[in-house]
Amino acid sequence: MKTEIDYLIVGAGLAGSCLAWELIQSGEEVVLTDVHLEGASSLVSAGIINPITGKRYVKTWNWDVLETDFTHFYQRAEAFFRMKLLHQRKIYQILDTIEEENQWLSRMMQQEYAEFLNWSKHSFDLCPNLQAGQSLGIIERAYQLDISKLLNLLRHFFKSLNVIREKVFNYQEITREDLHWMYQDLWIKKGIIFAEGYRIFENPFFNWLPSFAVKGQRILFEAVRSTQDLLKSEYTIASTSDENIFWCGSNYEFQNTNPQVDPGEERRQQLFIQNQVDGEFKFLNSQCGIRPAMKDRRPVIGEHPHLKGLFVMNGLGTKGSSLTPYVVNHMIRFLKGTASIDKEMNISRFYHLKDKL
């Protein structure tokens, strides 16, 4: 006997889980299918939301809109779960050269950056080992999302409704009858939404999209630090929800889908921690996460050009914590027919690639 639902969501990482939560809140019948696969990026992310990025220290794409969307979204989640999830942080950026310092100070002089950037020649408790010739750029208004806590809360919520299936999705089991899709015992009235992270590379319906792998590696360590703010240089040190457990990572390797830890990268992160953390510390474990990103570094959402009712929401890259609410809002409005998708994220920008196959 078939169970009727509105949407099947493939993938329960940050994007898929937030989309499912919003759809359920709006009255839709939703089932998620997901299992924690090795290399899943949401499980190892530090949830850092940085408004100023890159070697030129430029404001993140569409920042003003993103900030409004993610603060509202995560605050609603906090109220729903009665749990603090989004924290405002400072980021202390080590400026190693006079060129980096000049670039930073030049940005500070621009009006649109004045509220974000500060600067100091002096060490802080966060960065006790500042070397001669180095200075600190300070990003005054960054954020950190407790992704692991949010995902655990959402998964418990889905389990309480009996709407999550913890199994690997099998593309071969999708069938079509008239205008509707079916998967195993599910009769899906409105569509299947693929929010599956790096598994998009093997998705037979959307593997034609111009995506590439971004592999990151992080190490957790135990230490005593006097602040929850972030330190950033070639790596980033961030707090976690556990008081004395810290995260170090944010270096990326492209086109590598091997989920195994690279011993050389692990050693480089350990040396960075040794150089930046005073006092005793203990290395705990290393883990990798693989994210898909589009060639133009923008998310991709929308409907398959030829298969009505098959949707994709992917390509958030390394900015998932800030982009997810914005992307989810667009996807919800599109599914309900109340708004079109921003052309910079719309899958239609890649339709010509499918037509060439």
HUVENSUL-V600427 format. One record per residue. N is the residue number from 0. RES is the residue in three letters. PSI is psi in whole degrees, -180 to 180 (999 if undefined). D_CENTER is the distance of its C-alpha to the mean C-alpha in whole Angstrom. Layout:
((N | RES | PSI | D_CENTER) (N | RES | PSI | D_CENTER))
This chain:
((0 | MET | 133 | 37) (1 | LYS | 143 | 34) (2 | THR | 125 | 32) (3 | GLU | 130 | 31) (4 | ILE | 167 | 27) (5 | ASP | -51 | 26) (6 | TYR | 141 | 22) (7 | LEU | 124 | 21) (8 | ILE | 123 | 17) (9 | VAL | 110 | 16) (10 | GLY | 125 | 13) (11 | ALA | 42 | 12) (12 | GLY | -160 | 9) (13 | LEU | -48 | 7) (14 | ALA | -51 | 8) (15 | GLY | -40 | 11) (16 | SER | -43 | 12) (17 | CYS | -38 | 12) (18 | LEU | -45 | 13) (19 | ALA | -43 | 16) (20 | TRP | -45 | 17) (21 | GLU | -43 | 17) (22 | LEU | -42 | 20) (23 | ILE | -42 | 21) (24 | GLN | -29 | 22) (25 | SER | 4 | 24) (26 | GLY | 6 | 26) (27 | GLU | 148 | 25) (28 | GLU | 117 | 25) (29 | VAL | 142 | 22) (30 | VAL | 138 | 22) (31 | LEU | 147 | 19) (32 | THR | 127 | 19) (33 | ASP | 145 | 17) (34 | VAL | 146 | 18) (35 | HIS | 102 | 16) (36 | LEU | 147 | 16) (37 | GLU | 130 | 16) (38 | GLY | -2 | 13) (39 | ALA | 125 | 11) (40 | SER | -35 | 7) (41 | SER | -28 | 6) (42 | LEU | -18 | 10) (43 | VAL | 4 | 10) (44 | SER | 148 | 7) (45 | ALA | -7 | 9) (46 | GLY | 26 | 7) (47 | ILE | 132 | 9) (48 | ILE | 107 | 9) (49 | ASN | 119 | 12) (50 | PRO | -16 | 14) (51 | ILE | 118 | 16) (52 | THR | 167 | 15) (53 | GLY | 169 | 17) (54 | LYS | -19 | 21) (55 | ARG | 2 | 22) (56 | TYR | 60 | 20) (57 | VAL | 156 | 19) (58 | LYS | 139 | 18) (59 | THR | 142 | 14) (60 | TRP | 127 | 15) (61 | ASN | 32 | 16) (62 | TRP | -46 | 15) (63 | ASP | -41 | 18) (64 | VAL | -43 | 17) (65 | LEU | -46 | 13) (66 | GLU | -43 | 14) (67 | THR | -45 | 17) (68 | ASP | -47 | 15) (69 | PHE | -32 | 12) (70 | THR | -44 | 15) (71 | HIS | -46 | 17) (72 | PHE | -52 | 15) (73 | TYR | -29 | 14) (74 | GLN | -37 | 17) (75 | ARG | -40 | 19) (76 | ALA | -40 | 17) (77 | GLU | -42 | 18) (78 | ALA | -38 | 22) (79 | PHE | -45 | 21) (80 | PHE | -6 | 20) (81 | ARG | 51 | 22) (82 | MET | 136 | 20) (83 | LYS | 129 | 18) (84 | LEU | -34 | 15) (85 | LEU | 126 | 14) (86 | HIS | 136 | 16) (87 | GLN | 135 | 17) (88 | ARG | 161 | 17) (89 | LYS | 150 | 19) (90 | ILE | 125 | 18) (91 | TYR | 109 | 21) (92 | GLN | 117 | 21) (93 | ILE | 123 | 24) (94 | LEU | 112 | 26) (95 | ASP | -25 | 28) (96 | THR | 165 | 30) (97 | ILE | -30 | 32) (98 | GLU | -44 | 31) (99 | GLU | -41 | 27) (100 | GLU | -44 | 29) (101 | ASN | -40 | 31) (102 | GLN | -42 | 28) (103 | TRP | -48 | 26) (104 | LEU | -33 | 29) (105 | SER | -42 | 30) (106 | ARG | -39 | 26) (107 | MET | -27 | 28) (108 | MET | -15 | 31) (109 | GLN | 134 | 29) (110 | GLN | -40 | 29) (111 | GLU | -12 | 25) (112 | TYR | -7 | 24) (113 | ALA | -38 | 27) (114 | GLU | -12 | 25) (115 | PHE | -35 | 22) (116 | LEU | 144 | 24) (117 | ASN | 179 | 26) (118 | TRP | 148 | 28) (119 | SER | 148 | 30) (120 | LYS | -5 | 32) (121 | HIS | 150 | 33) (122 | SER | 154 | 31) (123 | PHE | 172 | 29) (124 | ASP | -33 | 29) (125 | LEU | -33 | 25) (126 | CYS | 75 | 26) (127 | PRO | -14 | 30) (128 | ASN | 38 | 31) (129 | LEU | 129 | 30) (130 | GLN | 163 | 33) (131 | ALA | 134 | 35) (132 | GLY | -14 | 34) (133 | GLN | 153 | 31) (134 | SER | 177 | 29) (135 | LEU | 123 | 26) (136 | GLY | 140 | 24) (137 | ILE | 121 | 23) (138 | ILE | 114 | 20) (139 | GLU | -23 | 21) (140 | ARG | 70 | 19) (141 | ALA | 177 | 15) (142 | TYR | 164 | 13) (143 | GLN | 124 | 11) (144 | LEU | 133 | 10) (145 | ASP | 83 | 11) (146 | ILE | -46 | 9) (147 | SER | -41 | 12) (148 | LYS | -45 | 14) (149 | LEU | -45 | 13) (150 | LEU | -38 | 12) (151 | ASN | -42 | 15) (152 | LEU | -44 | 17) (153 | LEU | -41 | 16) (154 | ARG | -42 | 17) (155 | HIS | -39 | 20) (156 | PHE | -46 | 20) (157 | PHE | -39 | 20) (158 | LYS | -37 | 23) (159 | SER | -27 | 25) (160 | LEU | -4 | 25) (161 | ASN | 47 | 26) (162 | VAL | 11 | 23) (163 | ILE | 134 | 21) (164 | ARG | 118 | 22) (165 | GLU | 71 | 21) (166 | LYS | 152 | 22) (167 | VAL | 132 | 21) (168 | PHE | 136 | 21) (169 | ASN | 107 | 24) (170 | TYR | -29 | 24) (171 | GLN | -14 | 28) (172 | GLU | 4 | 29) (173 | ILE | 130 | 28) (174 | THR | 166 | 31) (175 | ARG | 135 | 32) (176 | GLU | 117 | 35) (177 | ASP | -120 | 36) (178 | LEU | 9 | 33) (179 | HIS | 151 | 31) (180 | TRP | 150 | 29) (181 | MET | 146 | 29) (182 | TYR | 116 | 28) (183 | GLN | -118 | 30) (184 | ASP | 12 | 31) (185 | LEU | 132 | 29) (186 | TRP | 112 | 30) (187 | ILE | 113 | 28) (188 | LYS | -36 | 29) (189 | LYS | -29 | 26) (190 | GLY | 165 | 24) (191 | ILE | 129 | 21) (192 | ILE | 119 | 18) (193 | PHE | 109 | 16) (194 | ALA | 56 | 12) (195 | GLU | 13 | 12) (196 | GLY | -138 | 10) (197 | TYR | -9 | 12) (198 | ARG | -8 | 15) (199 | ILE | -24 | 15) (200 | PHE | -27 | 18) (201 | GLU | 7 | 20) (202 | ASN | 116 | 20) (203 | PRO | -15 | 24) (204 | PHE | -26 | 23) (205 | PHE | 13 | 20) (206 | ASN | 0 | 20) (207 | TRP | -10 | 22) (208 | LEU | 145 | 19) (209 | PRO | 68 | 19) (210 | SER | 159 | 16) (211 | PHE | 158 | 15) (212 | ALA | 139 | 14) (213 | VAL | 107 | 12) (214 | LYS | 128 | 13) (215 | GLY | 156 | 12) (216 | GLN | 138 | 14) (217 | ARG | 157 | 14) (218 | ILE | 139 | 18) (219 | LEU | 141 | 18) (220 | PHE | 156 | 22) (221 | GLU | 132 | 24) (222 | ALA | 174 | 26) (223 | VAL | 117 | 27) (224 | ARG | 153 | 26) (225 | SER | 1 | 27) (226 | THR | 157 | 24) (227 | GLN | -1 | 20) (228 | ASP | 167 | 19) (229 | LEU | 147 | 17) (230 | LEU | 132 | 19) (231 | LYS | 129 | 18) (232 | SER | -125 | 20) (233 | GLU | -23 | 20) (234 | TYR | 171 | 17) (235 | THR | 138 | 16) (236 | ILE | 127 | 17) (237 | ALA | 158 | 15) (238 | SER | 167 | 17) (239 | THR | -179 | 16) (240 | SER | -16 | 17) (241 | ASP | 128 | 20) (242 | GLU | -44 | 22) (243 | ASN | 19 | 23) (244 | ILE | 131 | 21) (245 | PHE | 158 | 18) (246 | TRP | 136 | 16) (247 | CYS | 129 | 16) (248 | GLY | -145 | 14) (249 | SER | 28 | 12) (250 | ASN | 143 | 15) (251 | TYR | 148 | 14) (252 | GLU | 130 | 16) (253 | PHE | 150 | 16) (254 | GLN | 39 | 18) (255 | ASN | 115 | 18) (256 | THR | 14 | 17) (257 | ASN | 116 | 19) (258 | PRO | 2 | 17) (259 | GLN | 149 | 20) (260 | VAL | 136 | 20) (261 | ASP | 115 | 22) (262 | PRO | -35 | 24) (263 | GLY | -43 | 25) (264 | GLU | -39 | 21) (265 | GLU | -42 | 22) (266 | ARG | -39 | 25) (267 | ARG | -39 | 24) (268 | GLN | -39 | 21) (269 | GLN | -41 | 24) (270 | LEU | -38 | 26) (271 | PHE | -45 | 24) (272 | ILE | -44 | 24) (273 | GLN | -36 | 27) (274 | ASN | -23 | 28) (275 | GLN | -17 | 26) (276 | VAL | 121 | 27) (277 | ASP | 153 | 30) (278 | GLY | -173 | 32) (279 | GLU | 147 | 31) (280 | PHE | 163 | 28) (281 | LYS | 125 | 27) (282 | PHE | 137 | 24) (283 | LEU | -62 | 23) (284 | ASN | 161 | 21) (285 | SER | 151 | 19) (286 | GLN | 154 | 16) (287 | CYS | 154 | 14) (288 | GLY | 140 | 11) (289 | ILE | 124 | 11) (290 | ARG | 144 | 8) (291 | PRO | 139 | 10) (292 | ALA | 149 | 11) (293 | MET | 158 | 14) (294 | LYS | -31 | 17) (295 | ASP | 9 | 17) (296 | ARG | 31 | 13) (297 | ARG | 151 | 13) (298 | PRO | 164 | 11) (299 | VAL | 123 | 14) (300 | ILE | 151 | 15) (301 | GLY | -167 | 19) (302 | GLU | 147 | 22) (303 | HIS | 141 | 23) (304 | PRO | -24 | 26) (305 | HIS | -18 | 29) (306 | LEU | 94 | 28) (307 | LYS | 135 | 27) (308 | GLY | 0 | 25) (309 | LEU | 121 | 23) (310 | PHE | 157 | 19) (311 | VAL | 146 | 16) (312 | MET | 101 | 12) (313 | ASN | -178 | 10) (314 | GLY | 26 | 10) (315 | LEU | -13 | 6) (316 | GLY | -139 | 7) (317 | THR | 3 | 6) (318 | LYS | 33 | 5) (319 | GLY | -38 | 2) (320 | SER | -36 | 4) (321 | SER | -33 | 7) (322 | LEU | -28 | 7) (323 | THR | -52 | 7) (324 | PRO | -40 | 10) (325 | TYR | -47 | 12) (326 | VAL | -43 | 11) (327 | VAL | -44 | 13) (328 | ASN | -43 | 15) (329 | HIS | -43 | 16) (330 | MET | -42 | 16) (331 | ILE | -48 | 18) (332 | ARG | -38 | 21) (333 | PHE | -47 | 21) (334 | LEU | -33 | 22) (335 | LYS | -2 | 24) (336 | GLY | 22 | 26) (337 | THR | -11 | 26) (338 | ALA | 154 | 24) (339 | SER | 169 | 23) (340 | ILE | 137 | 20) (341 | ASP | 132 | 19) (342 | LYS | -26 | 21) (343 | GLU | -18 | 18) (344 | MET | -12 | 16) (345 | ASN | 132 | 19) (346 | ILE | -21 | 19) (347 | SER | -22 | 23) (348 | ARG | -14 | 22) (349 | PHE | 6 | 22) (350 | TYR | -34 | 25) (351 | HIS | -26 | 28) (352 | LEU | -39 | 26) (353 | LYS | -40 | 27) (354 | ASP | -22 | 30) (355 | LYS | -18 | 31) (356 | LEU | 999 | 30))
